[in-house]
Amino acid sequence: MAQSRIVEVADADSFGLIPVCADPRFDHRTCDYWEDADRGSKSSRPSMLEVRASSSASRAPVLDGNPFAPPPRDGPPNPFARGGLASTTPLFDGADDLFATPDDNPFAPQVVRERPLRDGVPRKLALLDRGRGVFGSYAKVLVDDGKPVAYCQFGPLSAYPRAIRLRDLYPQLPASPLPAVITCIASTAAARRQGYARELVEDVCRDLAERGFSAIEAYPDLTRSENETSGARPDFWHRLGFETAVDDERFPVMRRELA
């Protein structure tokens, strides 16, 4: 008998398992709708599947004839730059705010963390992996009989600016502790109504409880058809123990308290 398994999206192979959307106009593998509150899109954009060029070459210092000479500096050393006084690499990568992550406090004991994937991977994989070493994976795929049938994206509220913006519309929502969020739950068209999405969400809820969260929220979009949104419908969340925290006819908020 074929068995289902749940795979964390954490590398190129698992990223390749992300299933197609029921509506071909959209693509989970290129969606940055939740990560970018201003310009994010759910549309299928094949160009985003191209790997990110390595940024190390563009930041490499240009040395003079002496290959052993230190890189030139235009001004006084920055004591807060990565590597101390001898380095001119900034603490933050300003090329893309979505990937901006601070280094450790230079005055605190150094903590070794596994660095997230950045270069040589599709942009979406880099976005899903940016919590590595601090939070963990941001997405999972359910595979049944060797075929990916369902996809779920989740994470801390801070990882998804559009969720923060939506949540700000409803001051009645608890301000503390902040919840984890499930931004996307979707099955393939052929796998609908077979319980795969519910199985995947239950696994994500258990995982988030183990990661220390006390509540989870989801944000259905009732202004779009089922194939145009990945937020499911309130009835789906109710069957999983979520309650309607905000009863809005367009953008309700579903919330589940974790024991």
C-alpha positions in Angstrom: 0.0 0.0 0.0 1.3 3.4 -0.9 2.0 5.7 2.0 2.1 9.5 2.3 5.1 11.4 3.7 5.6 15.0 4.6 8.8 16.7 3.3 10.2 20.0 4.6 11.3 22.4 1.9 14.9 22.9 2.8 17.0 22.3 -0.4 16.8 22.2 -4.2 15.4 18.6 -4.2 12.6 19.3 -1.8 11.9 22.6 -3.5 11.4 20.6 -6.7 8.6 18.7 -5.0 6.3 21.8 -4.6 3.2 20.9 -6.6 1.6 22.9 -9.4 -1.3 25.2 -8.6 -4.8 24.2 -9.6 -4.9 27.4 -11.7 -1.9 27.6 -14.0 -1.8 31.4 -13.8 -0.3 31.0 -10.3 2.8 29.2 -9.0 3.7 28.4 -5.4 7.4 28.3 -6.5 7.4 32.0 -7.6 4.8 33.5 -5.2 6.1 36.3 -3.0 2.7 37.7 -2.2 3.0 37.3 1.6 6.7 38.2 1.8 6.3 41.5 -0.1 3.4 43.6 1.1 3.8 46.2 -1.7 4.9 44.4 -4.8 4.3 40.7 -4.1 2.5 38.5 -6.5 1.0 35.0 -6.8 1.4 34.9 -10.5 3.5 32.3 -12.4 6.8 33.9 -13.2 9.3 31.4 -14.7 12.1 34.0 -14.5 12.0 33.7 -10.7 13.0 30.0 -11.0 16.3 31.0 -12.3 19.1 30.8 -9.7 20.4 33.8 -8.0 23.9 34.8 -9.2 26.5 34.6 -6.5 26.9 38.0 -4.8 30.3 37.2 -3.4 32.1 38.2 -6.6 30.4 41.6 -6.8 31.5 42.3 -3.3 35.0 41.1 -3.7 37.5 43.9 -3.1 39.6 45.0 -6.0 43.3 44.8 -4.9 46.3 46.6 -6.3 49.2 44.7 -7.7 50.2 43.2 -4.3 48.0 40.1 -3.8 48.8 40.2 0.0 47.7 43.8 0.6 44.6 44.4 2.6 41.5 45.8 0.8 41.5 49.6 0.6 39.3 51.7 2.9 38.0 55.2 2.1 37.3 56.2 5.7 37.8 55.2 9.3 37.2 51.6 10.2 33.7 50.6 11.2 33.9 48.7 14.5 30.4 47.2 13.9 31.2 45.8 10.5 31.4 42.0 10.0 34.7 40.7 11.1 35.6 43.6 13.3 37.9 46.6 12.5 39.6 44.9 9.5 36.4 44.3 7.5 34.3 46.6 5.4 31.4 44.2 4.8 28.2 45.7 6.2 26.1 44.0 8.8 23.1 44.0 6.5 22.9 43.1 2.8 21.1 46.1 1.3 20.5 44.5 -2.0 17.2 43.0 -0.9 15.4 43.9 2.4 13.6 40.5 2.3 17.0 38.8 3.0 18.4 41.4 5.4 19.6 39.5 8.5 21.9 40.9 11.2 25.0 39.2 12.3 25.6 38.4 15.9 26.2 41.2 18.4 29.9 41.9 18.2 30.0 42.3 22.0 28.1 39.1 22.8 29.4 35.6 22.8 29.5 34.3 19.2 26.7 31.9 18.2 27.3 29.5 15.3 24.1 29.2 13.2 23.6 27.4 10.0 23.4 30.1 7.3 20.4 30.2 5.0 20.6 29.4 1.3 21.2 32.6 -0.6 23.2 32.2 -3.8 22.7 29.7 -6.5 19.1 28.9 -5.7 15.7 30.2 -7.0 14.5 33.4 -5.2 11.5 31.6 -3.6 13.7 28.9 -2.1 15.9 31.5 -0.6 12.8 33.2 0.9 11.6 29.9 2.3 15.0 29.1 3.8 15.8 32.4 5.4 14.7 31.2 8.8 17.3 28.4 8.9 19.2 28.2 12.2 16.6 30.4 14.0 13.1 29.2 13.2 13.5 26.3 10.8 11.7 25.6 7.5 8.9 27.7 6.2 7.2 25.2 4.0 6.2 21.5 3.7 5.0 19.3 0.9 2.8 16.2 1.3 3.8 13.4 -1.1 1.5 10.4 -1.7 2.4 7.5 -3.9 5.4 9.4 -5.1 3.4 12.4 -6.2 3.3 15.8 -4.5 -0.3 16.5 -3.7 -0.4 19.3 -1.1 1.7 22.3 -0.1 1.8 24.5 3.0 3.7 27.7 3.7 3.9 29.0 7.3 6.2 30.7 9.7 6.5 33.5 12.3 4.3 36.5 11.7 7.4 38.7 11.3 8.4 36.7 8.2 5.3 37.8 6.3 4.7 41.6 6.0 1.4 41.3 4.2 0.0 39.2 7.1 1.2 41.9 9.5 -0.6 44.6 7.4 -3.8 42.5 7.2 -3.6 41.9 11.0 -3.3 45.6 11.7 -6.8 46.1 10.3 -8.2 44.2 13.3 -7.2 45.8 16.6 -9.3 43.2 18.5 -6.8 40.5 17.7 -4.4 39.6 20.6 -1.2 41.6 20.5 0.7 39.2 22.6 1.9 36.6 22.2 2.1 37.0 18.5 1.0 33.9 16.5 2.6 31.8 13.9 0.8 32.0 10.6 -0.2 29.7 7.8 -0.2 31.8 4.7 -0.8 29.0 2.1 -2.5 25.6 2.1 -3.3 24.1 -1.3 -3.9 20.8 -2.9 -3.4 19.9 -6.6 -6.7 19.9 -8.6 -6.6 16.0 -8.8 -6.0 15.7 -5.0 -8.9 17.8 -3.8 -11.4 16.5 -1.1 -9.1 13.6 -0.1 -7.9 14.9 3.2 -4.3 15.7 2.2 -4.5 19.4 3.1 -5.9 18.6 6.5 -3.2 16.0 7.2 -0.6 18.6 6.2 -2.0 21.4 8.4 -2.2 19.0 11.4 1.4 18.2 11.0 2.3 21.9 10.7 0.3 22.7 13.8 2.1 20.0 15.8 5.4 21.3 14.5 4.7 24.9 15.4 3.6 23.9 18.9 6.9 22.1 19.3 8.7 25.3 18.1 7.1 27.2 21.0 4.1 29.0 19.5 0.9 29.2 21.5 -1.4 30.2 18.6 -1.7 30.0 14.8 -3.6 32.2 12.5 -4.7 31.9 8.8 -6.2 34.5 6.5 -8.7 33.3 3.9 -9.5 35.6 1.0 -13.2 35.3 0.3 -13.1 37.7 -2.6 -11.5 35.1 -4.9 -12.5 31.7 -6.2 -11.1 28.6 -4.6 -8.5 28.2 -7.4 -7.3 31.8 -7.1 -6.5 31.7 -3.4 -4.4 29.5 -1.2 -6.0 30.5 2.1 -8.8 27.8 2.0 -12.3 28.6 3.4 -13.5 29.1 7.0 -15.2 25.7 7.0 -11.8 24.0 6.3 -10.2 25.7 9.3 -13.2 25.0 11.5 -12.7 21.3 10.9 -9.1 21.6 12.1 -10.0 23.3 15.4 -9.6 26.9 14.3 -12.2 29.5 15.4 -13.3 32.6 13.5 -11.3 35.3 15.4 -12.5 38.1 13.0 -15.8 37.5 11.1 -15.3 39.6 8.0 -17.2 38.9 4.8 -14.0 39.4 2.7 -10.9 38.7 4.8 -11.8 36.8 8.0 -9.1 35.7 10.4 -9.0 32.1 11.6 -7.2 31.3 14.9 -6.3 28.2 16.8 -4.9 28.2 20.3 -2.2 25.6 20.9 -2.1 23.6 24.1 
